[in-house]
């Protein structure tokens, strides 16, 4: 049996960690959002923002969704609204369930990039 020498095992979906992000695509989107925030098009950018979907109950832990990015952007009327983005390569069954729970619990539709 061959043991990998590097500290990080290969990604299940072949994504390569880049600049501390899960993939090159996610790192690129982070740079874009940081620029948008600098010029004032978005505000309150959070990376790896966590949302509770189901609260803890008894001995069971809470179920959460961790978004790649959450920020406030302007809607068509110019009002600031919450935006949640997830950079997706593969939509897993767990992700699809959490996406629906986000809409039901928080009224937020996740934007997939």
C-alpha positions in Angstrom: 0.0 0.0 0.0 1.3 3.4 -1.0 1.1 6.2 1.6 0.9 9.8 0.4 3.8 12.0 1.6 2.0 15.3 1.5 -0.1 16.5 4.4 -3.3 17.0 2.4 -5.0 14.1 0.8 -6.4 14.6 -2.7 -9.9 16.1 -3.0 -12.7 13.7 -3.6 -13.8 15.8 -6.6 -10.3 16.7 -7.9 -10.4 20.3 -6.8 -7.1 21.8 -5.8 -6.8 24.1 -2.7 -5.7 27.5 -3.8 -4.8 30.5 -1.6 -6.6 28.8 1.3 -9.8 28.2 -0.6 -11.2 24.8 -1.5 -10.7 25.3 -5.3 -9.2 27.7 -7.8 -12.7 28.7 -8.8 -13.6 29.7 -5.2 -10.3 31.7 -4.8 -11.1 33.6 -8.0 -14.6 34.4 -6.8 -13.2 35.6 -3.5 -10.9 38.0 -5.3 -13.9 39.3 -7.4 -16.0 39.9 -4.3 -13.2 41.6 -2.4 -12.9 44.1 -5.4 -16.6 44.6 -5.5 -16.6 45.4 -1.7 -13.7 47.9 -2.2 -15.6 49.9 -4.8 -18.8 49.8 -2.7 -21.0 47.5 -4.9 -21.3 45.0 -2.0 -20.8 45.3 1.8 -20.3 43.1 4.8 -18.6 40.3 2.9 -18.2 37.1 5.0 -16.3 34.0 4.0 -17.4 30.6 5.2 -20.5 32.0 6.8 -22.4 29.5 8.9 -26.3 29.3 9.1 -28.2 27.1 11.5 -30.7 25.0 9.6 -32.0 22.7 12.4 -31.3 23.6 16.1 -29.8 21.1 18.5 -32.3 18.8 20.1 -31.5 16.5 23.1 -28.1 14.9 22.4 -28.2 15.8 18.7 -26.0 18.6 17.4 -27.4 21.4 15.3 -27.4 21.0 11.5 -25.7 23.9 9.8 -24.9 25.1 6.3 -21.6 26.8 5.6 -21.8 29.1 2.7 -18.7 30.0 0.7 -19.7 33.7 0.8 -22.4 35.8 2.3 -22.7 39.6 1.8 -25.1 42.4 1.2 -25.8 43.5 -2.3 -28.3 45.9 -3.8 -31.6 44.6 -5.3 -33.4 46.2 -8.3 -34.9 48.9 -6.0 -31.5 49.8 -4.6 -32.1 48.3 -1.2 -29.4 46.2 0.6 -30.3 42.5 0.7 -28.5 39.4 1.9 -26.8 37.3 -0.7 -25.5 33.8 -0.1 -23.2 32.2 -2.7 -21.7 28.8 -3.0 -19.1 27.9 -5.6 -20.2 24.6 -6.9 -18.5 22.0 -9.0 -20.7 19.0 -7.9 -24.2 19.3 -6.4 -24.3 16.5 -3.8 -27.5 15.2 -2.3 -26.6 16.7 1.1 -26.0 20.1 -0.6 -29.4 19.9 -2.3 -31.2 19.2 1.0 -29.4 22.0 2.8 -30.2 24.4 -0.1 -33.9 23.7 0.4 -33.6 24.0 4.2 -31.9 27.4 3.7 -34.9 28.6 1.7 -37.4 27.2 4.1 -35.7 28.3 7.4 -34.1 31.6 6.4 -35.9 32.6 3.1 -32.6 32.7 1.3 -32.0 31.2 -2.1 -28.4 30.2 -2.5 -26.8 31.6 -5.6 -24.6 28.9 -7.2 -21.4 30.1 -9.0 
